[in-house]
Every structure is written in structure tokens, then in C-alpha cells.
């Protein structure tokens, strides 16, 4: 790739990029890493992960971040775009022996300026509860590894709970814990609670209540990541067998399923309104799945290797206005659709709600999400109206407003918008970032049809996996032979030839579980930039910046357009001048 405004080498690292909102710029003074700033030798280590929490500090500087690098765990004040990072003063630092931290999660519900609860999962299977502010270690769960001996892949607090948390392992099992309960001194005995296609849930059988409260066995192979829906009622899981499985968390019912194009699925996230799920994995694709319709509605092709993280940006979306049209839902229903996103976006949200109520114009949404991968690239994507509502006419002008929260089209509206009367119309945005495709899957496929497909498809093919090969030894081979970067949307036959050496994807390919490439819209990224030397492992969207991290242990802050203080640019210009003088 050519450099921004220069054009030197293909693998030049980008320090800025432009979208319709404006210029995003890397802030070198806001970079976090180990205090010595030396790149970490990542061979054989677990992915670098980053967790954020806001302590509601009265000083206005309440953001804290935690990140793991190799055997080390750091806890810092995060100053974001406002001030330079001070790496000499971590609030807490821990070095572990015999095991490595793999993931972590703050309890946002209980966090205060004096105390914060942080869960840390480890490569040997344990989970630790620590307080980095008090520098205390409260409890260690699965200490003797009697519950599960495999690596912890994901740990999260149950939304709205001060004590419950969920842990996933590379064994394919998940466990529900309560911090108030202890683990037994012997291996737990389980009693079947519920069983379905490709999953089973057991309760812990003991005289007194102890951890784990529940054991989930999901799919085949490692359970790589899970994510709770915004309302906390549903749980999306992605596994090494290539399946996305979405459960009702309380009733333990399987809501829907999807299969990757090939290989394992590695990451998953929900849209801020809970209507869509995006996954990424070893097929180099991002896949968008409709929660309501239980079907794939789009795939995105931009990465040249495995996709490691996907995330929605709740602060950037396009709101379109049209002529008045009928809305079949109640006022309460419509208000519910508008009330998601973070509290910091309330002023924009109320303005949006007021405009809609007074003008009676429908609100149509473009969702923004991002992805990072082992190809060291950051991709940003827009999920537009012509993808969400493919049977609606596309030839119309639009007015648009960038807002800092996501909204969704009102129930019953068809997503149509017409040019508003006025003296001038601003130039319309491109209607889509999708590539041409020969056909669009039937939007009328209802969940009842999908249920039948899931019942037959999952029971037969849940064990199919491309992960018979060793995990890391074949990454280079994957880039050569299995990369979607070398396969056009029209060459699915060639793809079949490549993958038949491992398994026959035709058994699920072309079914609702896994539509063919030509049967769903293929998105192309808004931007696709190489931003690191090592594989990327973190992507987090904050109100004033985007945070990324790579396996070398560098956590980077990208200032959003208009959110970076002028002194940041002055410091960066001074730094660049020094670099140029050294080169001369």
C-alpha cells in the first residue's frame, strides 16, 4: 500500500486515515506499553488484550485501562487524547510465573474511585479476582484446575450483576461463577439441566452451593469468544467449529445459528441496538447476521488473513431524513428504538428524538463497525440501508447528519427516504459500500424456516471443522492457500477446490446456515490500512478516539475528527521534525 500522500513501500505503516467524518490521526504521545517501550517478543505468547473502566472520578479523569503483555499485567490511568501517557507510573503491575494472563474484564457496575473489581483469565485455566486500586487479590477460582485445565479464552461479568461472571475455555466449555461462592476441593459432579442441538447445560451437583453454578458445553473445539447482547438477555458464542450460536441466556434456549464460510470463528460483537451480530474468523471475512431474521445478510471482504477482533462504533452513524410517512408502531416502541447508546450521547439522542416527533420523518440508520486482523490491517465498514432493506428502491437523494450514537429504523417502516424540500440539497452519501452481486438472499426467510434448517443442519454438521491443522504453524500456509484476499466473489468453485482437502463445505454451503458468496451482498471496507508491524489484537471505539493494540504490546490511540487538542498536533509535528533532521 502506498503511504498517505507519499507512496514509498507496500508495507508502510499508516499514521492517519480519512473517512466521511474527517481525519483520524494516530497520537504517539498517547501510546501505552510496557514502561521500557521495548517491543515485546510475541512468539508463543497469548494475544495482548485491553480492558477499560470509568471510575466516575470527580476530577474528570476517571478512565482506567488494563492490558496484558506476555506474563505481565498493567493497570494505568488512561488520559486518552487529552494528555500524554505517563508509563513510569502504573497504578498496578503484576508478573505471573508458570502461567500467562489471556483476558480480563472490569465490573463497571461496582467500580468507584477507591475500588474496582477486575477478573483475569489465565492460560492454565484459572480465573483471578483482583483490585488494582487497592492492590489486592481477592480470590482465585479453579485454583487446582479441577473444573477445567484448558486455557481461558474469554471472561466477562454478567450484565447487571455485581457477583456473577461467565468464563469460556479452549475445551469448548463455559462456566457460570458467583464471586461469593467457593470452588470445591474435588472435581465437580454435574446434573443435566438442558440439552439441545450441539449444546448441553449442566448444574453443579453438590450439597451446598458452590462454583461453578452452571457448565455449558457448546459445539466442537475451542469456544473462542462470547458476547452478551446490549440488554443482557442473549449470548452469542463463536467456536473453532466455525459456528455462531446465539442463546437466550436465562432460558438456555438456542435462538439461532450460523456457519462460517470455512474455518473457525474467532470473534463476535453485537450492534448497539441488538439487531445485528458481526463475526470474524479464519475465512478472512466479516459476516453480518440478523438477530431477528436469523440469517446472514452480508459478508465483508478486506482482510488478507484471519480476523481477530470485530466491534461496532456506537458513536458514528448516519441519520437520514425523509418525507413524512406512516409509522405502525406505538410512540413507546419508537422511543425504545432510539434509546440505546451511552449516556454521553444523550444530548444528540434527545435532539434526534425531538426532530422525529416534530417533523414526523422516519429515521434510517447506517451502522459503522470495524475489524482488525492478523494481516496488521484496520478495516472500517458501513452497514447501509440497501443492505438492511434490499428490496427498497435505492435511487433517492439524502440529507445526512453524523451523530454520536446508533439508532435503528422504526418497526414497520420500509427504510425509504425522499429528498426534503429546500433551496439546496447536500451531496448524497454513497448508498452502500457493497460490491455488485448476482442475487440477494430472500428477505422473507423467517425464523420458523431457520429453525428447521438449524435442527437438521447443526445436528449433522456441527462437528465439521477445518481446525485439524495445528493452530499457529500454518498461518503462513493459510495466507498462501486459504486467504480470501486471493479469491474473488465469483470464484467460489475455486474456493471449494482449496478447502475440500480438509472437509467438504458443500454440506452446509448454500444452506441458510452458510449462504454462497454470490447469494448475499459483499461489502468492501470504507478504509483498509496497515497500522502495525505485528498482528492486531484489540479494537475499541471510545467517544473521542479509537484504541488499537498489536502483539508487540503497543496500545495506540487514534483521535477522532475534531476531538484532538491543538497541542497534540504541535507535539507530533515537533517529533516528526526531529525524525526528519535525524534522517538528514
C-alpha positions in Angstrom: 0.0 0.0 0.0 1.2 3.5 -0.8 1.8 5.8 2.1 -0.5 8.7 2.7 0.5 11.4 0.3 3.8 9.8 -0.5 3.9 6.3 -2.0 7.1 4.6 -0.9 6.7 1.0 0.3 3.9 -1.5 0.2 4.1 -2.2 3.9 4.4 1.4 5.1 2.6 1.9 8.5 -0.2 4.4 8.3 -0.5 7.2 11.0 -3.7 8.7 9.7 -6.8 8.0 7.6 -9.8 9.9 6.4 -13.5 8.9 6.3 -16.6 11.0 5.6 -16.4 12.3 9.2 -12.9 13.7 8.7 -9.3 12.9 9.6 -8.4 10.2 12.2 -4.9 10.7 13.5 -2.5 8.5 15.5 -1.4 10.2 18.7 2.1 9.0 19.5 2.2 10.7 22.9 -1.0 8.7 23.9 0.7 5.3 23.3 0.7 2.9 26.1 3.0 -0.1 26.5 5.4 -1.6 29.0 7.4 1.1 30.8 10.6 0.4 28.7 8.7 0.8 25.4 10.6 -2.1 24.0 8.6 -4.2 21.5 7.5 -7.5 23.1 8.8 -10.7 21.5 5.4 -12.3 20.9 6.5 -15.8 19.9 4.3 -18.3 21.7 2.5 -15.7 23.9 -1.2 -15.1 24.3 -2.8 -12.2 22.5 -2.5 -8.7 24.0 -5.9 -7.6 25.3 -7.1 -4.3 26.7 -10.0 -3.5 29.1 -11.4 -0.1 30.0 -13.4 1.2 33.0 -14.6 4.6 34.1 -14.5 5.2 37.8 -16.8 8.3 37.7 -13.9 10.3 39.2 -14.9 13.8 40.1 -11.6 15.1 38.6 -12.9 14.2 35.1 -10.0 11.8 34.6 -11.7 8.6 35.6 -10.8 6.3 32.7 -8.5 3.4 33.5 -7.1 0.7 31.3 -5.7 -2.7 31.9 -3.6 -4.7 29.4 -1.6 -7.9 29.4 1.7 -8.5 27.6 3.2 -11.9 28.0 3.4 -12.8 31.7 2.8 -9.2 32.7 -0.4 -7.3 33.6 -0.5 -3.5 33.7 -3.1 -1.0 35.1 -2.8 2.7 34.1 -4.7 6.0 34.2 -5.8 6.4 30.6 -5.5 10.1 29.5 -6.7 9.5 26.0 -6.5 12.4 23.6 -6.2 14.9 26.4 -2.7 14.3 27.8 0.4 12.3 27.1 0.7 8.8 28.7 3.0 8.5 31.7 4.3 5.0 31.5 6.6 5.4 34.5 3.7 5.3 37.0 1.5 2.3 36.5 -1.2 2.1 39.3 -0.6 -1.6 39.4 1.8 -4.1 37.7 1.8 -7.9 38.1 4.2 -10.5 36.8 3.0 -14.1 36.8 5.0 -17.3 36.9 4.0 -20.6 35.3 1.0 -19.1 33.5 0.1 -16.1 31.4 -3.0 -13.8 31.6 -5.1 -14.3 28.5 -8.2 -12.0 29.0 -9.7 -9.7 31.6 -12.9 -7.7 32.3 -13.9 -4.9 34.7 -17.1 -4.8 36.7 -18.5 -1.4 35.6 -21.4 -1.7 38.0 -19.3 -1.7 41.2 -16.3 0.5 40.0 -15.5 3.5 42.2 -12.5 5.8 42.7 -11.5 3.7 45.7 -12.1 0.2 44.4 -12.6 -1.8 41.2 -13.2 -5.5 40.5 -11.1 -7.0 37.7 -11.4 -10.6 36.5 -8.3 -12.1 34.9 -8.3 -15.4 33.0 -5.1 -17.4 32.6 -3.5 -19.9 30.1 -3.6 -22.7 32.7 -7.4 -22.3 33.3 -7.5 -20.3 36.5 -9.5 -17.0 37.0 -8.3 -14.4 39.4 -10.4 -11.6 41.0 -8.1 -8.6 41.8 -8.5 -4.9 42.8 -5.7 -3.0 41.1 -6.5 0.2 43.0 -6.2 -1.4 46.5 -3.6 -3.7 45.0 -5.4 -6.7 46.5 -6.0 -10.2 45.2 -9.5 -11.2 46.4 -10.0 -14.8 45.1 -8.7 -17.4 42.8 -11.2 -19.6 41.0 -10.4 -23.1 39.6 -7.1 -22.8 41.5 -6.4 -26.6 41.4 -7.7 -26.8 37.8 -10.3 -29.3 38.9 -13.1 -27.6 36.9 -11.2 -27.1 33.6 -7.5 -27.5 32.8 -7.6 -25.6 29.4 -6.8 -22.0 28.5 -9.3 -19.3 29.4 -10.4 -17.7 26.1 -12.9 -15.2 27.4 -14.2 -13.9 30.7 -17.0 -11.4 31.3 -19.2 -10.2 34.1 -22.8 -11.0 33.6 -24.5 -7.6 32.6 -26.3 -6.0 35.6 -24.7 -8.3 38.1 -22.3 -7.5 40.9 -21.3 -11.1 41.5 -21.9 -13.4 38.5 -19.4 -13.9 35.8 -19.0 -16.2 32.8 -15.8 -17.9 31.7 -15.1 -19.7 28.4 -12.3 -22.2 27.8 -10.5 -23.7 24.8 -12.1 -27.0 25.8 -15.3 -25.7 24.4 -16.9 -25.3 27.9 -18.3 -22.2 29.6 -18.8 -21.9 33.3 -21.0 -19.5 35.4 -19.4 -18.4 38.6 -20.5 -16.4 41.6 -17.7 -14.5 43.4 -19.5 -15.1 46.7 -19.1 -18.9 46.4 -16.1 -21.1 46.7 -14.9 -23.9 44.4 -14.9 -27.4 45.8 -11.8 -29.4 46.9 -12.7 -32.2 44.4 -13.8 -32.3 40.8 -17.4 -31.2 40.5 -20.2 -33.5 39.6 -22.8 -32.3 37.2 -26.5 -32.9 36.5 -28.0 -32.3 33.1 -30.2 -29.2 33.0 -31.0 -28.8 29.3 -29.7 -30.3 26.1 -30.2 -29.2 22.5 -28.6 -29.4 19.1 -24.8 -29.1 19.6 -25.0 -27.8 23.2 -25.7 -29.1 26.8 -26.0 -27.2 30.1 -25.4 -28.9 33.4 -25.8 -27.7 37.0 -23.3 -28.4 39.7 -24.4 -31.3 41.9 -23.4 -30.7 45.5 -24.9 -30.5 49.0 -24.0 -26.8 49.3 -24.0 -24.2 46.6 -20.5 -23.9 45.1 -18.8 -22.9 41.8 -19.4 -23.4 39.0 -23.2 -22.8 39.1 -23.6 -23.9 35.5 -21.5 -25.7 32.9 -22.2 -25.1 29.2 -20.7 -27.4 26.6 -21.0 -25.7 23.2 -20.1 -27.1 19.8 -16.8 -28.8 18.9 -13.4 -27.5 19.6 -12.4 -24.3 21.5 -15.0 -21.7 22.4 -13.1 -18.6 21.2 -15.3 -15.7 22.3 -18.7 -14.8 23.6 -20.6 -11.6 23.9 -23.8 -10.6 25.7 -26.5 -8.6 23.9 -26.9 -5.0 24.9 -29.9 -5.9 27.0 -28.1 -8.8 28.6 -30.7 -11.3 27.6 -28.9 -13.2 24.8 -25.5 -14.7 24.5 -23.6 -15.0 21.2 -20.8 -17.6 21.1 -18.3 -18.3 18.3 -16.3 -21.6 18.2 -13.5 -23.3 16.4 -16.0 -25.5 14.6 -17.0 -22.4 12.6 -20.4 -21.9 14.2 -22.0 -18.8 15.7 -24.6 -19.9 18.2 -27.0 -17.4 19.9 -28.7 -18.4 23.1 -31.3 -16.9 25.4 -29.2 -16.7 28.4 -31.9 -17.1 31.1 -34.0 -19.8 29.5 -30.9 -21.5 28.0 -32.6 -21.9 24.6 -30.8 -21.8 21.2 -32.1 -18.8 19.3 -30.2 -19.2 16.0 -27.1 -20.5 14.3 -24.7 -19.6 11.5 -21.7 -21.3 9.9 -18.5 -19.6 8.7 -17.5 -19.8 5.1 -14.7 -22.1 6.2 -12.5 -22.4 9.3 -13.1 -21.4 12.9 -14.9 -18.2 14.0 -12.6 -16.1 16.3 -14.6 -13.0 17.3 -18.1 -11.7 17.7 -19.9 -8.5 18.6 -23.5 -7.0 18.8 -24.8 -3.9 17.2 -25.7 -1.3 19.9 -29.4 -2.0 19.4 -29.0 -5.8 19.4 -30.4 -6.2 15.9 -27.3 -7.5 14.2 -24.3 -9.6 15.1 -20.9 -9.4 13.3 -18.4 -12.3 13.4 -14.8 -12.7 12.1 -12.5 -15.6 11.7 -10.3 -17.9 9.7 -12.2 -17.3 6.4 -10.8 -13.7 6.4 -14.3 -12.4 6.2 -16.6 -10.3 8.5 -20.1 -11.7 8.4 -23.2 -9.8 9.4 -26.1 -11.9 10.8 -29.6 -10.6 11.5 -30.8 -11.5 15.0 -34.4 -11.0 14.1 -34.4 -13.0 10.8 -31.7 -15.5 11.9 -29.9 -15.2 8.6 -26.7 -13.9 7.0 -27.4 -10.5 5.4 -23.9 -9.5 4.3 -20.2 -10.5 4.2 -17.3 -8.2 4.2 -14.0 -8.9 2.3 -11.0 -6.7 3.0 -8.6 -8.7 5.2 -5.9 -10.9 3.8 -5.6 -13.2 6.9 -7.6 -14.2 10.0 -9.9 -11.6 11.5 -9.1 -11.3 15.2 -11.5 -8.6 16.5 -14.8 -7.1 15.4 -16.5 -4.1 17.1 -19.4 -1.7 16.4 -18.8 2.0 16.7 -21.8 3.3 18.7 -20.7 6.9 18.2 -20.7 7.2 14.4 -23.7 6.6 12.3 -25.6 8.4 9.5 -29.1 9.6 10.3 -31.2 10.3 7.2 -34.4 12.3 7.0 -37.2 11.8 4.6 -40.8 12.9 3.9 -43.4 12.1 6.5 -44.6 8.5 6.3 -46.7 6.2 8.4 -45.2 4.5 11.4 -47.1 1.4 12.5 -45.6 1.1 16.0 -46.6 2.9 19.1 -44.8 6.0 20.4 -43.3 3.9 23.2 -41.9 1.4 20.7 -40.3 4.2 18.7 -38.8 5.7 21.7 -37.3 2.3 22.7 -35.6 2.1 19.4 -33.9 5.4 19.9 -32.8 4.8 23.5 -29.6 2.8 23.2 -26.0 4.0 23.2 -24.2 5.6 26.0 -25.3 8.4 28.3 -22.7 10.7 26.9 -24.7 10.8 23.7 -28.0 11.8 25.4 -28.0 15.4 24.0 -27.7 14.2 20.5 -30.2 11.5 21.1 -32.8 13.9 22.5 -32.3 16.2 19.6 -32.8 13.3 17.2 -36.0 12.2 19.1 -37.3 15.7 19.1 -36.7 16.2 15.4 -38.5 13.0 14.6 -41.5 13.7 16.7 -42.0 17.2 15.3 -41.3 16.5 11.7 -42.8 13.0 11.6 -39.9 11.9 9.4 -38.5 8.4 9.6 -35.0 7.9 10.9 -32.9 5.5 8.9 -29.5 4.3 10.0 -26.1 3.4 8.7 -24.2 1.2 11.2 -20.5 1.6 11.5 -18.3 -1.3 12.6 -14.6 -2.1 12.4 -12.3 -5.1 12.3 -8.6 -5.8 12.8 -6.7 -8.9 11.8 -3.5 -10.9 11.7 -2.7 -9.1 8.4 -2.0 -6.0 10.7 -4.8 -4.1 8.9 -7.6 -2.0 10.3 -10.8 -2.0 8.3 -13.9 0.2 8.8 -17.2 -0.8 7.4 -20.6 0.8 6.9 -23.8 -1.4 7.0 -26.2 0.7 4.9 -29.9 0.8 4.2 -29.7 -1.0 0.9 -28.1 -4.0 2.7 -30.5 -3.9 5.6 -33.6 -3.4 3.3 -32.5 -4.9 0.0 -36.0 -4.7 -1.7 -36.4 -1.0 -1.2 -35.7 1.4 -4.1 -32.2 2.9 -3.9 -32.5 5.9 -6.3 -33.1 8.8 -3.9 -31.2 11.8 -2.6 -30.4 12.1 1.0 -29.6 14.5 3.7 -27.5 13.2 6.5 -26.2 14.1 9.9 -23.3 12.4 11.7 -24.3 11.6 15.3 -22.5 10.0 18.2 -24.9 7.2 18.9 -26.5 4.5 16.9 -30.2 4.3 16.2 -32.4 1.9 14.2 -35.2 2.2 11.7 -38.7 2.2 13.3 -40.6 -1.0 13.2 -43.0 -1.1 10.3 -41.1 1.5 8.2 -39.5 0.3 4.9 -36.4 2.4 5.3 -37.4 4.7 2.4 -36.4 8.4 2.5 -37.1 11.1 0.0 -35.4 14.5 -0.7 -36.6 17.1 1.8 -37.9 20.3 0.4 -35.4 23.2 0.5 -33.3 25.5 -1.6 -30.3 23.2 -1.6 -29.6 19.5 -1.1 -26.2 18.5 0.2 -24.4 15.9 -1.9 -25.7 12.4 -1.0 -23.5 9.8 0.6 -22.7 6.7 -1.4 -25.6 4.4 -0.9 -23.5 1.4 0.0 -20.0 0.1 0.3 -21.2 -3.2 -1.2 -19.8 -4.8 -4.3 -22.2 -5.9 -7.1 -23.6 -9.3 -6.6 -25.8 -11.5 -8.6 -28.5 -12.2 -6.1 -29.7 -11.3 -2.7 -31.0 -13.9 -0.3 -34.7 -13.9 0.3 -35.5 -11.4 3.0 -38.7 -13.3 3.6 -36.8 -16.2 5.2 -38.5 -16.2 8.6 -37.1 -17.6 11.8 -39.5 -20.5 11.6 -37.8 -21.6 8.4 -34.5 -21.2 10.0 -35.4 -23.3 13.0 -35.9 -26.3 10.6 -32.6 -25.6 8.9 -30.8 -25.3 12.3 -32.4 -28.5 13.6 -31.2 -30.5 10.5 -28.0 -28.6 9.8 -26.5 -28.4 13.2 -27.1 -32.0 14.2 -25.4 -33.3 11.1 -22.6 -30.8 10.6 -21.7 -29.3 13.9 -18.6 -31.4 14.1 -17.2 -30.3 10.7 -14.1 -28.1 11.2 -11.0 -27.0 9.3 -9.1 -26.8 12.6 -7.5 -30.3 12.3 -4.3 -28.4 11.4 -2.1 -27.0 14.1 -3.1 -23.5 15.2 0.0 -21.4 14.6 2.3 -23.4 12.4 0.1 -23.0 9.4 -0.7 -19.2 9.5 1.8 -18.6 6.6 0.4 -21.6 4.7 -3.1 -20.1 5.3 -2.1 -16.8 3.9 -0.8 -18.5 0.8 -3.5 -21.1 0.2 -6.6 -20.2 2.2 -6.8 -16.4 2.0 -9.9 -14.7 0.8 -7.6 -12.0 -0.4 -6.8 -14.1 -3.4 -10.3 -15.2 -4.2 -12.9 -13.0 -6.0 -16.6 -13.1 -5.2 -17.2 -15.1 -8.3 -14.7 -17.9 -7.7 -16.5 -19.9 -5.1 -15.8 -23.1 -7.1 -12.0 -22.4 -6.8 -12.5 -22.0 -3.0 -14.3 -25.3 -2.8 -11.3 -27.0 -4.5 -8.9 -25.4 -2.0 -10.9 -26.5 1.1 -12.0 -29.9 0.1 -8.6 -31.2 1.2 -9.8 -30.6 4.8 -13.6 -31.0 4.7 -16.4 -30.8 2.3 -18.1 -27.3 2.8 -20.8 -28.2 0.3 -22.8 -29.9 3.0 -23.6 -26.5 4.6 -22.6 -24.2 1.8 -25.7 -22.9 0.0 -27.9 -23.5 3.0 -29.3 -20.8 5.3 -26.6 -21.7 7.7 -23.9 -20.7 5.2 -25.1 -18.9 2.0 -22.9 -18.9 -1.0 -20.8 -15.8 -1.6 -22.9 -14.8 -4.6 -26.1 -15.1 -2.6 -25.5 -12.3 -0.1 -24.1 -8.7 -0.6 -20.4 -8.5 -0.4 -19.2 -5.4 1.5 -15.9 -3.7 0.8 -14.3 -1.6 3.6 -14.5 2.2 3.7 -10.8 2.1 4.7 -8.3 -0.7 5.0 -5.0 0.4 6.4 -1.9 -1.3 7.7 -1.3 0.2 11.1 1.1 -2.2 12.9 4.1 -4.4 12.3 2.6 -7.4 14.3 -0.8 -8.9 14.2 -3.6 -6.7 15.7 -5.5 -8.0 18.7 -7.5 -5.0 20.0 -10.1 -2.7 18.6 -12.2 -0.5 20.9 -14.3 2.5 20.0 -14.4 5.3 22.6 -16.2 8.7 22.4 -13.2 10.7 21.3 -10.9 8.1 19.9 -10.3 4.6 18.6 -8.0 2.3 20.5 -6.0 -0.5 18.8 -3.2 -2.8 20.0 -0.8 -5.2 18.4 1.0 -8.3 19.6 4.2 -6.2 20.3 2.4 -4.7 23.2 1.7 -1.2 21.9 -1.7 0.3 22.7 -2.4 3.1 20.2 -4.9 6.0 20.4 -6.4 7.4 17.2 -8.0 10.8 17.7 -11.4 11.2 16.1 -12.0 14.2 13.8 -12.4 17.4 15.9 -11.6 15.6 19.2 -7.8 16.2 19.4 -6.5 19.3 21.2 -4.2 21.5 19.1 -1.2 20.9 21.4 -1.3 17.2 20.4 -0.6 18.2 16.8 2.1 20.6 17.8 3.9 17.9 19.8 3.5 15.4 16.9 4.9 18.0 14.4 7.9 18.6 16.6 8.5 14.9 16.9 8.3 14.5 13.1 10.7 17.4 12.6 13.2 15.7 14.9 12.9 12.4 12.9 13.5 14.3 9.6 16.5 16.1 11.0 18.0 12.8 12.2 17.5 11.3 8.7 19.1 14.2 7.0 
